[in-house]
Amino acid sequence: MKWLHIASEEEVKKGETTDIYFVHTKKVLEAKGLNKVKVVAEITPTGLPQGWPWAVYCGLEEALRLLEGYPVDVYSLPEGSIFHPTDSFGVRAPVMVVEGPYGAFGLLETPLLGLLCQATGIATKAARMRKLAPKSLLISFGIRRIHPVISPMVDRAAYIGGFDSVSSLSGAKLIGRKPTGTMPHALIILFGDQAKAWKAFDEVVEAGVPRIALVDTYSDEKTEAIKAAEALGEKLYGVRLDTPKSRRGNLPQIVREVRWELSLRGFSHVKILVSGGIDEKDLPPLIDAGVEGFGIGSSISAAPIVDFALDIVEKEGKPVAKKGKLGGSKKLWRCPRCLTDTVLPAQASQPPCPACGGKTESMLKPVLKNGKLTQPLPASEEIRKYLLQQLEKLRE
């Protein structure tokens, strides 16, 4: 008996994590000879949470592995693409199109949407933080707030969204990087003395790990930061403040005190890192106060999902749609210069950018042909680079 309450990859792939009404639908279609009816289905955002004006498309790799081997053709935005819920004319923008017999892939709608909704929310939250802190070190610290089996997915999405590194072993392995982190309060408590713990860490842990001292275990952060500098000297790379904002004081002011006292004693090179309940609104004042790096936990792992829906828009070559949706196959055209989108019927001509008049490009790329990948999937680092290039255009 499994002790983790999780579905296996095989169960997900076979549609055994779907909603029951898709099972009923498949049974009815098979009984009435309609299971081979060919459709075009598009995935669109129903809106973005918390008033976000844009989001970062993520989870495509897992989605393609889910659909791989099924008799479908898939067209999709590249993973890591910034997208808006609607185009410049208010038309809902598709991020993925699936073509094939509905009876072959209908059972997979639930897991397909789940793979995209959560990863996109996490990547978007990460990108929003990267946009607010373009020069800061951002580390994903959120895996202790989630079910452990999805920790690699969460860290991958955060990395694609622009974070520099992750703390988890499994997440770091997935993205091909070394995990980042130094010490918990438990280490200092077990030694009973901050300086002894910091020195023991320096003596034992390999030289490639930065010497970042945790400086809020027993006493004032300023006092412990000075003590860490005296204990490790030039070896000290940084100090980390992990005091939750709600416990005491004005955190930006505490950071200013730590920065002043370290610099006064010749340790201006020592970086200040902060963790513990950090969210978007906290970044600007802490950066102004002198923070150079952040460990971000719950606000990443508990990022709001982006609500996607899958709808049939064409049946046996003819446009169809439920109320509230637009029928017919579509193309998403984007201006690479200003990221303005235009959604048009698939047969329409390539339009100029309505914002700047520039040349547009078709964004829904073929990624699966009859269930087979059309090309190798990009590495996480390549996707992250693509996202950061788009963020620069958003800043402009």
N, C-alpha and C positions, 0 to 999 in steps of 0.2 A: 504493500500500500504506500502511495506517495505521501510523504509528510509535508511537502510544500503544496499549497493549494493553487496549482498552476496547470495550464494546458500544455501538452507537448507540442513541438513543432509540427508533428504529423497530424495531430488533432486540429490545429489551426489551419493547416494546408488543406485538409479534407472538409473544411467548413463546419466542424463540430463545435465551434465557439460562436455560431451564428444565432440569430433570433429565430424563434420557432415558426414565425409566419413565413419565413423563406423556405422552410421545410415543407409547410403546407402548399406553398406556391409551386415548388418543384414537383410535388406529387400530383397536383391538379394539371400542370402543364404536360407532364408525361402521360397522364391518363387521357388527355384530350388531344394529344399529338401536336402540342405547341412548343415543346421543349427545344426545338431547333430553330425557332423564329429568330432571325438575326436583328440585332438592335445596335444603336449607338447610344451609349450612356456617358454622361459627363459628370464630373465631380466639380462642384462649385462651393465657395464659402457662402454661408447664409448670413454672414456678417462677421465682424471681428470684435473680440471682447474688450471691455473697458475703454471703448472709443479709439482703439488703435487705428491709425490711418493706413497702415501697411503691415504685412506679416512676411515671415520667411518660410518658404515651402521646404518641409523636411519629412523624412520617413519614406522617401521614394524607394530606396534600396530594399527595405523590407517588403514594401508593397509589391515590387516587381518579383521578388522571390516567392511571394504568396501566389501571384498570378502565373508564374513561370510553369510551363507544361500544360496549361489550359489552352484551348483553341481560340485565343483572342489576340487582337492587335491592340496595342496600347500606345497612346501619344501623351506626352507629359511635359510640363515645365521642367527644366533642369533642376535637380535638387540644389537647394541653396538660393533659388530665385526669390527676390523680393516681389510680392504681388499685392495688388489692391483688391478689395472685395468686388468692386465694379470698375468698368472702364471709364473713360472720360465723359461718356454719354449716359452713364448710369446702368449699363448692361452688365449683368452678373458675369464675372470672368471665370471661365473654366481653367482648372489647373491640371486636370487629367481627363482623357477620353478613352473609353473602353469600347471596342467593337467586336461583336461575335454573337453566337447563339446565347440568348439569355439563360437558357436552362443549364449552360455549361459553367456560368460564373455567378449566377444569382445568389447562391449560398455564401459567397465570399464577401458580399457587400459589408456585412457587419465588421469582420476583422480588417477589411481593406480600409474602411473609414477610421477605425480605431488606430491603425498604424500611422495614419497621416495626421489625425486630429491632435494627438498628444505631442508627438515629436515637433509638429509645426508650432504649437504653443510654446514649447521650451526653447526652440531655436529663436523664435521671435522675441521672447523675453530676454534672452542672451544678447541678441542684436541691439535691442533697445538700450541695454546697459552699455554695450560696447560703443554705441553712438554717443552716450552721455560721458563716457570715460575713454576717449580714443587712445590715450597714452598710458593708461593704467594697466597693471597686471591684474587679470581677472582669472580666478581659479574656481572651478565647480566643486563645491563642498557638500552637495545636497543629498548624497546617497543614503545617509542615515535616516532620512525622512520618507523613504519610499520602500516598496517591496524590493528586496535585493536582486531578484531575477531581472528587473528592468533597469538596473543601474547602468549597464553599458549603453543602453539606448539613451538614457537621460544625459549621460556625459558626452556621448557622440553629438547629440542635438545641441548641447551647450557649446561644444567646440566648433561645430559648424556655424553656430550663431555668432562666433567671434571671440569666445573665451580662449585664453592662452593655454590652459592646461586643466587637468582634472586630478582629483585626489584618489579616486578608486583604482585598484589594481586591474579590475576587469575592463573598466572604461578606458584606461590608458592603453591597455593591450589592443582594444578594438580600433582605436584611432592611431596606433603606431607611435605612441609617445611614452615617455617615462612619467609615472605618477608624481604629483607634487604635494609636499607636506612635510612637517617636521615633528612636532611633539604635542601631546595633549596635556591637560592639567593633571591627569593621573600620574604621569611620569614625575612631575614636580612634587606632588603629594606623597608619592612613595619614597622619594628621597628625603622629604621633610625640609628641604632647603633649596631655594631656587638656584643659587650659584652652583651647588653640587650637581644638580640635575643638568644644568646647561653645560658644565664642564664634562660630565660623563657622556653626554650626547656628542660633544666635540671629540672626545677620545675614541668613541666606539663606532659612530656612524661614518660611512665612507665620505671621502673628501668632496665628492661631487655634489653632495646635498648641501644647499646653502644653510649657514648657521643663522637661523631665525629664532630668536628667543621669545617664548610666550611670557608676557610681562604683566599679567593681571591676576595671579593666583591668590596671593595673600595680602598684598598691600597696594598702595597707590601706584598707578601705572608709571608715573614719572619716576618715582623712587626705584621701581623694579627695572625700568629701562636704563637708568644710570648704573645700577648694580650689574646688569647684563653687560654693559659696555666695559665696566671695570673688570669683569670676570673673563670675557673673551677677547677684549682688545680689538685689534685690527681684523680678527677672524669674524667678528660679528657682521653679518650681512644685513640683518634687519630685526625689528621687533614686531611682535604681533599682539594687538589688543583684541581680546575676544569677549570683552564685557558687554552684555546686552544693554542696549540704550535705556531700557526701562529701569535698570538697577540703580544708577546714580548719575547725576551730573550731566553736563553738556558735552557730548562726545567730541564734536569739533574743537571745543576749547581744551579738552584733555589732550587731544592730538597736538594742538599748538604748544601746550606746555611741554610735552615729550620732545617735540621737534626742537624747541628752544634750548632745553637743558642738554640734549645730546650734542647739538651744534656748538653750544657754549664750551663743551669739554673736548672739542676736536673730533666729534663723531658725526659730522654733517653728511658723511657718505652712507650712514646707516639708514636703511629705508624703513618706513612705517607702514605696516599692513594691518588691516582691520577685518574682523569677521564677527558674526553673531547678529542675525536678524537684519542684514543689510538689504535694502530694496532700492528701486530707482531713485526715489526722492532723496535718499541719503547720499547719493554719490557726489553731486556738485558741491555741497557744503564741506564734505570730508576731503575732497580733492583740493578745495581752496585752503583747507587747514593744513595740508601737507601730506595726506595719505597717498601712497604710490601703488598700493596693491590691495585687492579685496578678495576674501574668501566668501563666495556667495552660496548659500545653502537653500533654505526653504523657498525663497522667491523664485528659484530656478526649478527645483524639483516639484513644486506645487504651482507652477505656471498655469494660467488658465488655458483651457483647450481652445483650439480654433475649430468652430463648428462647420464641418463639411457635409454636404448632402450629395447623394448619387441619384441622378434622374435619367430616365430614358427620354431621348429627344428625337429619335428616329427609329422607325420599325419597317423592316424590309424596304429600305430606301426612301420611305416617305416621312415627312416631318410629323412628329407627335409631341405632346407635352401636357402635363397636368397643369391645372390653373396656377398662376404665379410664376411659371417657368416659360422660357422661350424655346419653341421647337426648332428642330433642324440641326445638322452638323455645323460647327462653328470653328473659326480660327481666331487665335489671339495674336494680334500684331502689336509689337512694342518698338518704341523708339529707343535705341541703345544709348542715345545721348542724354535724354531727360527722363527715361523710364515711364513715359506716358503710354497707356495701353488703349487699344481699340479692338473691340470684338465685332466680327462680321460673319455673315453666313459663309460656309466653307467655299462656295463657288465665287464669292466676290473677289474683285481685284485687290491687289496689294495697295493699301492706302498710304498717303503721307501722314506724318505725325500731325495731329490736330493742334498741338501746342507750339511746336517750333518749326514745323514744315519739313523736318528731316526725314530720311529714309527709315522705314520700319522693317522689322524682321519677324518671321513667324516663330512663335515661342513654343508651340506644342510639337515637340520633337518625337519621331518614332523611336520607341524604346523596347517594345516587344512586337514580334511578327510571328503570328501563329504560335504564340507561347514561348518563343525563343528570343533571348536578348539580341538586340541589333548591334550592340557594341559593348566592350568591357565597361563595368561601372567605375566611376571615378573614385579616387581615394578621398578620405575625409579632409585631408589637408588641401587638396585641390578644390573641393567644394567650399571650404572656409575661405580660401583666397578669392574665389568668385563672389562670395557674399560681401567680403570687405571692399571689393572694388565697387560694388553697387552702393554700399553705405557711403563711400566717398561722394558719389553722385547725389545722394540724398542730402549730404551736408552742404553741397554746393547750391 
